[in-house]
Amino acid sequence: MALPTKQVICINWGSKYGPLFINRLFAMVQRNITPPFSFTCFTDSIEGIRPEVFTEPLPTIDFELPKTRTGIWQKCRLWNAKLGNLEGPVLFLDLDLVITGSIDAFFTYGSRDDVILARNPSNPFEKMGQTSVYRFPVGKLVPLLTHFATDPLKIAEKYRYEQRFVTRYAPGGIKSWPQQSVLHFRHHCRRVFPLNYVASAKLPESAKIVIFPGDLKPQDAIDGRYHEGDAVRSPREHLALTRRAGRGRGILAHLRHYILPTEWVQQHWRE
């Protein structure tokens, strides 16, 4: 009997990520999955994408996406009734995450009809899910798209992030991945002050996927900087700027935001 195909999807639009992120994500999936599997990218440009990646146009929507100060709602396109020729459960992965271990269990955990999200450590009391890594059956989230289409701007401003909307309204509710299998780089891996000045970010053995929400991306972790565009500085240089930084985001935040170059991210985040 043939094994079911593990279906992985991602989405790309505009110029923020593009082929470098898509190709590295595919390579990480390929190294950490037991075949058979498929990898489909829904994108507005196929230029530079390696041929092993199946590409599909961005799923269509019949309303204009809202422009808000926070939150990115392009992923609502994946709530469509059809996603190319895919059927059944699909595992969505953000383009800027790092796969550090086997992802086979993400296809067998729970039941095929479940909507399963990562845990969001930024809002532990709210119990909001994180859609950086989530699995759902194609077509099951159509009610979300129908609801969102009634007033996209109002809903986007009310819920701020599409993952909060998914958490609240996914048909049948959501489940969460097992503890410690999906980790948040800033919350679970980087060292706390003052250890961040003498030790690079850790990689717990339980981690299969490390997500990078916010400004800090894999290349930033590799280089040793907390915000995209920041200069790479030594611990001594960073500490020398503490007083000046206190006039902006605060001295404590400045001290906490230093990270050393992270070698294990470079080992995994590659083609």
C-alpha positions in Angstrom: 0.0 0.0 0.0 1.4 3.4 -1.0 2.2 5.8 1.8 0.2 9.1 1.8 2.0 12.1 0.5 3.0 14.6 3.1 1.8 18.0 1.7 3.9 21.1 2.7 2.8 24.6 1.6 4.1 28.1 1.9 3.1 31.5 0.6 5.2 34.3 -1.0 4.3 37.8 -2.2 6.2 41.0 -2.9 9.9 41.3 -2.5 10.6 40.8 1.2 11.4 37.1 1.0 11.5 35.6 -2.5 13.5 32.6 -3.9 16.3 32.6 -1.3 13.9 31.9 1.5 11.7 29.5 -0.6 14.6 27.5 -1.8 16.2 27.2 1.7 12.8 26.2 3.2 12.4 23.5 0.5 15.9 22.2 1.2 15.3 22.1 5.0 12.0 20.2 4.4 13.8 17.7 2.1 16.5 17.0 4.6 14.0 16.5 7.5 11.1 14.5 6.0 10.5 10.9 5.0 9.2 10.7 1.4 6.8 10.8 -0.3 6.2 14.5 0.1 5.2 17.5 -2.0 6.2 21.1 -1.5 4.0 23.8 -3.0 4.6 27.6 -2.9 1.7 29.9 -3.7 3.5 33.0 -5.1 3.2 36.0 -7.3 6.6 35.3 -8.9 8.3 32.1 -9.9 11.6 33.6 -10.9 14.6 32.0 -9.2 12.6 29.2 -7.5 14.3 25.7 -7.8 12.5 23.3 -10.1 11.6 20.8 -7.4 9.2 23.3 -5.9 5.6 23.1 -7.2 4.4 26.7 -7.8 0.8 28.0 -7.9 -0.5 31.5 -8.3 -1.7 33.2 -5.1 -5.2 32.0 -4.3 -7.7 34.6 -5.4 -9.9 36.6 -3.1 -12.8 38.9 -4.1 -12.1 41.8 -1.7 -9.2 44.1 -1.1 -6.8 43.2 1.7 -6.8 45.8 4.5 -3.8 48.0 5.2 -3.2 48.2 8.9 -0.3 49.2 11.2 0.1 45.7 12.6 -0.7 42.3 11.2 -0.3 40.7 7.8 -3.4 39.2 6.3 -2.1 37.8 3.0 -2.3 34.3 4.5 -6.0 34.5 4.5 -5.8 33.4 0.9 -5.0 29.9 2.1 -8.5 29.7 3.6 -9.9 29.2 0.1 -12.0 26.1 -0.8 -9.3 25.1 -3.3 -5.5 25.3 -3.1 -4.3 24.2 -6.5 -4.7 20.4 -6.8 -4.1 19.7 -3.1 -6.6 17.8 -1.0 -6.7 16.8 2.6 -4.3 18.0 5.3 -1.6 20.5 4.4 1.2 21.7 6.7 1.9 25.4 6.3 5.4 26.8 7.1 6.5 30.4 7.2 9.3 31.2 4.9 11.6 32.5 7.7 11.6 29.6 10.1 14.4 27.1 10.6 13.9 23.3 10.6 16.2 21.6 13.0 14.8 18.0 13.2 12.4 15.5 11.6 9.0 17.0 10.8 7.4 13.6 10.1 5.3 13.8 13.3 3.6 17.0 12.2 1.7 14.9 9.7 0.6 12.1 12.1 -0.2 14.2 15.2 -3.9 14.4 16.0 -6.6 13.6 13.4 -6.7 14.5 9.7 -9.5 16.9 10.3 -7.8 18.9 13.0 -6.6 22.5 12.8 -3.3 22.5 14.7 -1.3 25.6 15.5 2.0 26.4 17.2 1.8 27.9 20.7 2.3 31.6 20.9 4.6 32.4 23.9 4.0 36.1 23.5 0.4 35.8 24.7 0.4 32.8 27.2 -2.7 33.9 29.1 -4.7 34.5 25.9 -3.8 31.0 24.6 -3.5 32.4 21.1 -2.0 30.1 18.5 0.8 30.9 16.1 0.3 30.3 12.3 4.0 30.1 11.6 3.6 26.3 11.6 0.0 25.1 11.2 -1.9 22.2 9.7 -5.4 22.2 8.3 -7.5 20.3 5.8 -7.9 22.2 2.5 -11.3 23.9 2.5 -12.0 23.6 6.2 -11.2 27.3 6.8 -13.6 28.7 4.2 -15.9 30.0 7.0 -13.1 32.2 8.2 -12.6 33.7 4.7 -16.4 34.2 4.4 -16.5 36.0 7.8 -13.4 38.1 7.0 -14.8 39.2 3.7 -17.8 40.9 5.4 -15.6 43.7 6.7 -11.9 43.1 6.2 -10.6 46.4 7.7 -12.8 46.3 10.8 -11.9 42.6 11.5 -8.2 43.2 10.9 -8.2 46.2 13.2 -10.1 44.3 15.9 -8.0 41.1 15.9 -4.7 42.7 14.7 -3.2 39.4 13.7 -4.7 36.7 11.5 -3.5 34.0 13.9 -5.8 35.4 16.6 -8.7 35.3 14.1 -7.8 31.6 13.3 -7.6 30.8 17.0 -11.0 32.3 17.7 -13.0 31.0 14.7 -11.4 27.9 13.3 -14.3 25.4 12.8 -14.2 22.9 15.7 -11.5 24.9 17.5 -7.8 24.5 17.4 -5.2 22.1 18.8 -1.5 22.8 19.6 1.6 21.0 18.7 3.3 19.1 21.5 5.3 21.2 23.9 8.8 22.1 22.9 8.6 20.8 19.3 8.1 24.3 17.8 10.1 26.9 19.6 10.3 30.7 19.3 13.8 31.9 18.8 13.5 35.1 20.9 11.6 33.4 23.7 13.1 30.0 23.9 16.6 30.1 22.4 18.3 33.4 23.0 20.1 33.8 26.3 18.8 36.0 29.0 20.8 39.0 30.2 23.7 38.9 31.1 24.4 35.4 29.6 23.6 36.8 26.1 27.0 38.6 26.2 29.0 35.4 26.8 26.9 32.5 25.2 25.2 32.2 21.9 21.5 31.2 21.6 20.8 27.6 22.6 19.0 24.9 20.6 17.0 22.6 22.9 17.1 18.9 21.8 13.3 18.8 21.6 13.1 21.4 18.9 12.0 20.4 15.4 11.2 23.8 14.1 12.4 27.3 15.4 10.2 30.2 14.4 11.3 33.8 13.9 8.3 36.2 14.3 9.1 39.9 14.4 12.2 41.7 13.1 14.8 39.2 14.0 15.3 36.7 11.1 17.6 33.7 10.6 20.3 35.8 9.0 20.3 38.2 11.9 20.8 35.4 14.3 23.7 34.1 12.2 25.3 37.5 12.1 24.6 38.4 15.8 22.1 41.3 15.7 18.7 41.7 17.2 17.0 43.9 14.5 17.2 43.7 10.8 19.5 46.5 9.6 21.3 46.9 12.9 25.1 47.0 12.8 26.9 43.9 14.0 28.8 44.8 17.2 31.0 43.1 19.8 29.7 42.8 23.4 32.0 45.7 24.3 30.7 47.9 21.6 27.1 47.1 22.4 27.6 47.9 26.1 29.3 51.2 25.2 26.1 52.3 23.6 23.9 51.5 26.7 23.6 55.1 27.9 22.6 56.5 24.5 20.2 53.6 23.9 18.4 54.5 27.2 17.0 57.6 25.6 15.2 55.5 23.1 13.8 52.0 23.7 15.3 51.8 27.3 18.5 50.7 28.8 17.2 47.2 30.0 15.8 46.5 26.5 19.1 47.5 24.9 21.0 45.2 27.3 18.6 42.3 26.7 18.6 42.6 22.9 22.3 41.7 22.3 22.9 38.3 20.8 26.1 36.6 19.7 26.4 35.0 16.3 24.4 31.7 16.3 26.2 28.9 14.5 23.5 26.3 14.6 21.1 28.6 12.6 23.7 28.7 9.9 24.1 24.9 9.9 20.4 24.4 9.3 19.3 27.5 7.3 20.8 26.6 4.0 20.1 24.9 0.7 
